[in-house]
């Protein structure tokens, strides 16, 4: 099985397409908002006895400070170096 990557955005959006191109070895699943990405990763990580998946998340930086980013990374949610993934285009 491929590792799961939850990302912001909706099915068919440019950011989801970008992640799928850049990370072909991951199952990229759009979750809408950053809050939904964080909740999805935490929920699956907290219930590993129910599955054997590797689960991660990527969210936009928005206005997050370094302390918040470090806390998210402990939960396997990673933050882009740019405010929004669209900045990469």
LINLINPE-V725463 format. One record per pair of residues at least 12 apart in sequence whose ideal C-beta (glycine too) atoms are under 6 Angstrom apart, sorted by the first residue. I is the first residue (numbers start at 1). J is the second residue. If there is no record, write none. Layout:
BEGIN
i-><I;I>
j-><J;J>
END
This chain:
BEGIN
i-><2;2;3;3;4;4;4;5;5;5;6;6;6;6;6;6;7;7;7;7;8;8;8;9;10;11;15;16;34;37;37;38;41;41;41;41;42;56;57;58;59;60;60;61;61;61;64>
j-><26;27;26;54;27;53;55;26;28;56;29;31;37;40;41;57;19;28;30;58;34;37;59;30;30;30;85;30;59;57;59;77;55;57;76;77;75;76;77;78;79;80;84;79;80;83;79>
END
